[in-house]
Amino acid sequence: MALSRGPQKFDRLTITLVPTSDERSFKNIPSTFNTTNRTYAWRQLAELNYMIVPRRISSREIKVDIFVDAQKRKKAGAATVQKVVQDFIREKIQSEWSGLKLGGIARAAAATPPDEKVTRGTIEEILGADLE
């Protein structure tokens, strides 16, 4: 088995979510931040390994980057990745991300996710307020 040079690349898609008038919108900001380890972690749903990192949060839109592990899946085109992520987002909006609706999904691009050793704040720290 040949080792790749440099950091492993993943597919990154930027998702735009639009908050509804529901006050729960900002309590359900998508993220795979692990509060215990204070790092972003990989999660798995069926054959999809993903990491969600919030990029920008405002009253009009929420932008998150979703990183998809392309090495774990069979080789597929960008359209397939787009479709899988779109189905995943729609499922999450219906179940866990209440108060948000899909605004758009950018095309997949090769990227390196945040280093798992780098810690970032919780959503409360990012917003500078307690969400309860």
Secondary structure per residue as TSV (DSSP state, phi and psi in degrees):
chain	resnum	aa	ss	phi	psi
A	1	M	-	360.0	128.9
A	2	A	-	-88.5	136.7
A	3	L	-	-87.7	141.5
A	4	S	-	-80.1	153.1
A	5	R	S	-90.2	137.8
A	6	G	S	79.3	-178.7
A	7	P	S	-69.4	149.5
A	8	Q	-	-69.3	139.3
A	9	K	-	-95.7	147.3
A	10	F	E	-129.1	165.3
A	11	D	E	-83.7	130.8
A	12	R	E	-119.1	130.4
A	13	L	E	-124.6	134.2
A	14	T	E	-93.9	123.8
A	15	I	E	-106.0	133.3
A	16	T	E	-106.9	122.4
A	17	L	E	-114.5	142.2
A	18	V	E	-111.8	122.1
A	19	P	E	-69.5	141.0
A	20	T	-	-86.2	-177.6
A	21	S	S	-72.1	-4.5
A	22	D	-	-68.4	131.1
A	23	E	G	-68.0	-14.7
A	24	R	G	-75.9	-9.0
A	25	S	G	-52.4	-45.0
A	26	F	G	-85.2	-5.4
A	27	K	G	-86.6	-16.2
A	28	N	S	-114.3	34.8
A	29	I	-	-68.4	123.3
A	30	P	-	-63.6	135.2
A	31	S	-	-168.5	149.4
A	32	T	-	-110.6	32.6
A	33	F	E	-70.7	129.0
A	34	N	E	-98.9	110.7
A	35	T	T	-67.9	-26.7
A	36	T	T	-69.2	-49.8
A	37	N	T	-89.0	-12.6
A	38	R	T	56.8	43.3
A	39	T	E	-140.3	163.4
A	40	Y	E	-81.8	139.1
A	41	A	-	-123.5	157.7
A	42	W	-	-82.6	141.8
A	43	R	E	-126.0	162.0
A	44	Q	E	-130.7	136.2
A	45	L	E	-134.5	113.2
A	46	A	T	55.6	-119.2
A	47	E	T	-100.3	10.5
A	48	L	E	-100.8	114.3
A	49	N	E	-96.6	126.7
A	50	Y	E	-143.8	158.5
A	51	M	E	-136.4	132.1
A	52	I	E	-115.0	124.9
A	53	V	E	-125.6	116.3
A	54	P	E	-62.9	138.5
A	55	R	E	-108.0	-48.1
A	56	R	E	-146.8	135.8
A	57	I	E	-127.5	121.3
A	58	S	-	-139.5	175.7
A	59	S	S	-71.9	-19.0
A	60	R	S	-97.0	-30.8
A	61	E	-	-156.7	156.9
A	62	I	E	-125.4	124.3
A	63	K	E	-110.9	130.0
A	64	V	E	-130.5	148.4
A	65	D	E	-99.2	131.9
A	66	I	E	-113.9	122.7
A	67	F	E	-99.1	132.2
A	68	V	E	-118.1	131.0
A	69	D	-	-76.9	103.6
A	70	A	T	-75.2	-19.6
A	71	Q	T	-72.9	-27.7
A	72	K	T	-81.6	-20.9
A	73	R	S	-95.4	163.8
A	74	K	-	-67.5	152.9
A	75	K	-	-62.7	126.6
A	76	A	-	-141.9	159.8
A	77	G	-	-76.2	171.3
A	78	A	H	-62.5	-32.9
A	79	A	H	-64.7	-36.9
A	80	T	H	-67.4	-43.3
A	81	V	H	-60.3	-44.7
A	82	Q	H	-58.1	-45.3
A	83	K	H	-66.8	-43.4
A	84	V	H	-61.7	-45.6
A	85	V	H	-67.0	-40.0
A	86	Q	H	-61.8	-44.3
A	87	D	H	-63.3	-40.6
A	88	F	H	-61.1	-46.4
A	89	I	H	-63.2	-45.7
A	90	R	H	-60.6	-40.1
A	91	E	H	-64.2	-43.3
A	92	K	H	-66.3	-38.5
A	93	I	H	-62.4	-39.4
A	94	Q	H	-72.2	-27.0
A	95	S	H	-106.8	-57.0
A	96	E	T	-106.6	-28.5
A	97	W	-	-101.3	55.0
A	98	S	T	-64.4	146.7
A	99	G	T	89.0	2.5
A	100	L	E	-124.6	147.8
A	101	K	E	-131.7	154.7
A	102	L	E	-72.9	125.6
A	103	G	E	-98.5	-34.0
A	104	G	E	173.1	160.7
A	105	I	E	-130.7	123.8
A	106	A	-	-76.5	161.0
A	107	R	-	-65.3	152.1
A	108	A	-	-69.1	140.1
A	109	A	E	-139.3	147.5
A	110	A	E	-69.7	134.8
A	111	A	E	-157.5	165.1
A	112	T	-	-105.9	125.2
A	113	P	-	-69.6	167.8
A	114	P	-	-57.1	142.1
A	115	D	-	-59.9	130.7
A	116	E	T	-63.6	-17.6
A	117	K	T	-82.8	-16.7
A	118	V	S	-82.3	126.7
A	119	T	-	-101.8	145.9
A	120	R	-	-128.9	165.1
A	121	G	-	-73.5	167.9
A	122	T	-	-74.9	170.8
A	123	I	H	-58.1	-38.8
A	124	E	H	-60.6	-41.8
A	125	E	H	-69.0	-37.0
A	126	I	H	-63.6	-44.6
A	127	L	H	-79.3	-20.8
A	128	G	T	78.2	24.0
A	129	A	S	-154.6	160.2
A	130	D	-	-82.1	132.2
A	131	L	-	-86.7	-3.9
A	132	E	-	-81.7	360.0
